[in-house]
Amino acid sequence: MADSEFVVRVATAAEHDRFVGLFAAAMMFESSPDDLDRELFEPERALVVMDGDEFVGTAKAMSRDLSVPGAVVPAAHVTAVGVRSTHRRQGILSGLMGRQLREVPEALAVLWASESGIYGRFGYAPAAWVVSYEADLHRVKPHPVRGDLGGVEEIRAEEALPLLARMLGELQARRPGVSGRSEQLWRKRLQDQPEHRGGMTARHVLVHRDGAGIVDGYVLWRGKMGWGPTGPASEVVVEEVVAVEPTAYHALWYHLLTLDLAAKLEYGKAAVDEPLQQLVSSPVALGRRVTESLWVRLTDVPRALAQRRYATSVDVVIEVTDHLVEANNGRFRLIGDTGHASCERSESTPDLSMSVTELAGAYLGARPLAEFAATGRVTEHTPGALSAATSAFGWPAAPVSLEIF
């Protein structure tokens, strides 16, 4: 992107609607921002590209935390990346990404990619996968309930926020990849304007209470009425399920899978190790499909590696290359285990070599370093170092990202 042609600058609060309008046009949807959207806007973290007085590119980062193996850390949540259709293929996206990566204060950035072929060249890598279900409720057959699964009840959205926020925090403590939500973000998540329902019902908020009456799981779902040649064929559209205890998980899913008049259930934000398959007699009827979800970019390699924890003890020197963030180039000695980690520059001979992209792909514990080595993207210099690092970077629970932000 030639500086003489375009100018990249920070947005202002007054430019929110214009910013959103350009992004919406690039993504081919109609924008209708409200006061809460404007309240959530962080203009100091939003970049615009100007061609004269015209907006031709946008990108922003949201200040949120993210669960990583063994910790919850700040992560720049990158979103609203768009280029005006008349200005494509002119280096605008590269200019936006390069500046953003060099300026974010967090040690890592994350995003959901609208097109997976775009972000690898900027050092991002898919680090989590998501499972989508399209279940045939006539065939899936949930296993019968054993014992007392406790109570499932519906509550109003107004009373749900503190209960749901606590449960999400518990999930963050157990699974990597989960983004935290401020009170404002929770209010946005629970917004339910009729014009945005897409022909479905109002959102239902279900909670499960344990024997002591404490909420230990929740579900957000909607219904869509349908009628087939043999009678009712309504759809259950599940938006979010959070239940860290097996009893709550079983009870909530049993409720969803046995709703009267429903023929189909859709859910698009499950972890790859989601235990739902164990609760039904015909797992194939769940219609399981796996795709990439959260992409990770390490903007400060030593700080990012020191922030997470490791499944097994590791002491390894990694040589890293990064063509966009100069400070990430070099050798770093990583020492860590389940309780602590440190990562500092080193002059020692490297045990492993890789680019920042491979490190990002392995960061949440879902993709083994050995997978990258098998295609020549990670080089082992010290025998045994790859096996040790692969084990250390893994994690017992698969990462999951519950929302496209």
Long-range contacts (C-beta under 8 A, 24 or more apart in sequence): 1-49, 1-90, 1-91, 1-92, 1-94, 1-95, 2-91, 5-51, 5-90, 6-49, 6-50, 6-51, 6-56, 6-57, 6-90, 6-92, 6-95, 7-49, 7-50, 8-47, 8-48, 8-49, 8-50, 8-57, 8-95, 8-96, 8-99, 9-47, 9-48, 9-50, 10-43, 10-44, 10-46, 10-47, 10-48, 11-43, 11-46, 11-47, 11-48, 11-58, 11-60, 12-43, 13-38, 13-41, 13-43, 15-43, 15-48, 16-41, 16-43, 18-55, 19-46, 19-48, 19-55, 19-58, 19-60, 19-80, 20-80, 21-55, 22-48, 22-55, 22-56, 22-57, 22-58, 22-82, 22-84, 23-58, 23-80, 23-81, 23-82, 25-82, 25-84, 25-85, 26-58, 26-82, 26-83, 26-84, 26-85, 27-82, 27-114, 32-195, 36-184, 36-187, 36-188, 36-191, 37-188, 39-184, 40-184, 40-185, 40-188, 45-76, 46-80, 47-96, 47-99, 47-100, 49-83, 49-92, 49-95, 49-96, 51-87, 54-84, 55-84, 56-83, 56-84, 56-86, 56-87, 56-92, 57-82, 57-83, 57-84, 57-87, 57-92, 57-93, 57-95, 57-96, 58-82, 58-96, 59-96, 59-97, 59-100, 61-100, 61-104, 61-109, 62-405, 64-179, 64-180, 64-181, 64-182, 64-185, 64-405, 65-172, 65-179, 65-180, 66-108, 66-110, 66-177, 66-178, 66-179, 66-180, 67-171, 67-172, 67-173, 67-175, 67-176, 67-177, 67-178, 67-180, 67-399, 68-176, 68-307, 68-308, 68-363, 68-364, 69-176, 69-308, 69-309, 69-310, 69-311, 69-364, 69-365, 69-395, 70-308, 70-309, 70-310, 70-338, 70-395, 71-307, 71-308, 71-309, 72-172, 72-173, 72-180, 73-106, 73-107, 73-108, 73-307, 73-308, 74-105, 74-106, 74-107, 75-106, 75-108, 75-109, 75-110, 75-179, 76-100, 76-104, 76-105, 76-106, 76-108, 76-109, 76-110, 76-299, 77-109, 77-110, 77-111, 77-179, 77-405, 78-109, 78-110, 78-111, 79-111, 79-112, 79-405, 81-111, 93-118, 94-122, 97-122, 97-324, 98-122, 98-324, 101-297, 101-299, 101-324, 101-325, 102-324, 102-325, 104-299, 106-299, 106-300, 107-298, 107-299, 107-300, 107-303, 107-304, 107-307, 108-296, 108-297, 108-298, 108-299, 108-300, 108-304, 108-360, 108-363, 109-296, 109-297, 109-299, 110-179, 110-294, 110-295, 110-296, 110-297, 111-294, 111-295, 111-297, 112-293, 112-294, 112-295, 112-401, 112-404, 112-405, 113-292, 113-295, 116-292, 119-295, 119-297, 120-357, 122-297, 122-324, 123-297, 123-298, 123-322, 123-323, 123-324, 123-325, 123-355, 123-356, 123-357, 123-360, 124-295, 124-296, 124-297, 124-357, 124-360, 125-295, 125-296, 125-297, 125-357, 125-358, 125-360, 125-361, 125-367, 126-292, 126-293, 126-294, 126-295, 126-361, 126-367, 127-177, 127-294, 127-295, 127-296, 127-360, 127-361, 127-362, 127-363, 127-364, 127-366, 127-367, 127-399, 128-176, 128-177, 128-292, 128-293, 128-294, 128-296, 128-364, 128-366, 128-398, 128-399, 128-400, 128-401, 129-272, 129-290, 129-291, 129-292, 129-293, 129-366, 129-398, 130-268, 130-269, 130-270, 130-271, 130-272, 130-290, 130-291, 130-292, 130-293, 130-400, 130-401, 131-270, 131-271, 131-272, 131-274, 131-288, 131-289, 131-290, 132-266, 132-267, 132-268, 132-270, 132-288, 132-289, 132-290, 132-291, 133-265, 133-266, 133-267, 133-268, 133-270, 133-276, 133-286, 133-287, 133-288, 133-289, 134-264, 134-265, 134-266, 134-286, 134-287, 134-289, 135-257, 135-264, 135-265, 135-266, 135-267, 135-285, 135-286, 135-287, 136-263, 136-264, 136-285, 136-287, 137-236, 137-257, 137-259, 137-262, 137-263, 137-264, 137-265, 138-263, 139-282, 139-285, 140-257, 140-265, 140-280, 140-281, 140-282, 140-285, 140-286, 141-280, 141-281, 141-282, 141-285, 142-253, 142-254, 142-257, 142-258, 142-279, 142-280, 142-281, 143-279, 143-280, 143-281, 145-250, 145-251, 145-254, 148-211, 149-208, 149-247, 149-250, 149-251, 149-254, 150-208, 150-209, 150-210, 150-211, 150-247, 150-248, 150-251, 151-208, 151-209, 152-206, 152-207, 152-208, 152-251, 152-252, 152-255, 153-206, 153-207, 153-209, 154-204, 154-205, 154-206, 154-207, 155-205, 155-206, 155-207, 156-205, 157-190, 157-192, 157-203, 157-205, 160-190, 160-205, 160-207, 160-218, 161-186, 161-187, 161-190, 163-207, 163-215, 163-218, 164-190, 164-205, 164-218, 164-242, 166-215, 167-215, 167-216, 167-217, 167-218, 167-242, 167-243, 167-244, 168-242, 170-242, 170-244, 171-242, 171-244, 174-244, 174-397, 175-271, 175-397, 175-398, 175-399, 175-400, 176-364, 176-365, 176-366, 176-395, 176-397, 176-398, 176-399, 176-400, 177-293, 177-294, 177-364, 177-399, 177-400, 177-401, 178-399, 178-400, 178-401, 178-402, 179-401, 179-402, 179-403, 179-405, 189-403, 197-222, 199-224, 200-224, 200-237, 203-239, 206-252, 206-255, 208-243, 208-247, 208-248, 208-251, 208-252, 210-245, 210-247, 210-248, 216-243, 216-244, 216-245, 216-247, 216-248, 217-241, 217-242, 217-243, 217-244, 217-245, 217-248, 217-249, 217-251, 217-252, 218-242, 218-243, 218-252, 219-252, 219-255, 219-256, 221-256, 223-259, 223-262, 226-263, 226-264, 228-263, 232-261, 232-262, 232-263, 233-263, 233-264, 234-261, 234-262, 234-263, 234-264, 235-262, 235-263, 235-264, 235-265, 235-266, 236-262, 236-264, 236-265, 236-266, 237-265, 237-266, 237-267, 238-265, 238-266, 238-267, 239-269, 240-269, 240-402, 240-403, 241-267, 241-269, 241-270, 242-402, 246-275, 249-275, 250-279, 253-279, 254-279, 269-400, 269-401, 269-402, 269-403, 270-400, 271-397, 271-398, 271-399, 271-400, 272-366, 272-398, 273-397, 273-398, 293-400, 293-401, 294-364, 294-399, 294-401, 295-360, 296-360, 296-361, 296-363, 296-364, 297-356, 297-360, 298-328, 298-356, 298-359, 298-360, 298-363, 299-325, 299-328, 300-325, 300-327, 300-328, 301-328, 301-332, 301-343, 301-356, 301-359, 302-332, 302-343, 302-344, 302-345, 303-343, 304-363, 305-332, 305-334, 305-336, 305-341, 305-343, 305-359, 306-334, 306-336, 306-341, 306-342, 306-343, 307-341, 308-336, 308-341, 308-363, 309-336, 309-337, 309-338, 309-339, 309-340, 309-341, 310-336, 310-337, 310-338, 310-341, 310-392, 310-393, 311-338, 311-365, 311-391, 311-392, 311-393, 311-394, 311-395, 311-396, 312-337, 312-388, 312-391, 312-392, 313-337, 313-392, 314-388, 314-389, 314-391, 314-392, 314-393, 316-351, 316-352, 316-385, 316-388, 316-389, 316-392, 317-346, 317-348, 317-349, 317-350, 317-351, 317-352, 318-350, 318-351, 318-352, 318-353, 318-354, 318-359, 318-389, 319-350, 319-352, 319-353, 319-354, 320-353, 320-354, 320-355, 320-356, 320-359, 321-353, 321-354, 321-355, 321-356, 322-355, 322-356, 325-356, 328-356, 336-392, 349-381, 349-382, 350-381, 351-380, 351-381, 351-382, 351-385, 351-389, 352-378, 352-379, 352-380, 352-381, 352-382, 352-385, 352-386, 352-389, 353-378, 353-379, 353-381, 354-378, 354-379, 362-393, 363-393, 364-395, 364-399, 365-393, 365-394, 365-395, 365-397, 365-398, 365-399, 366-395, 366-398, 366-399, 368-393, 368-394, 369-393
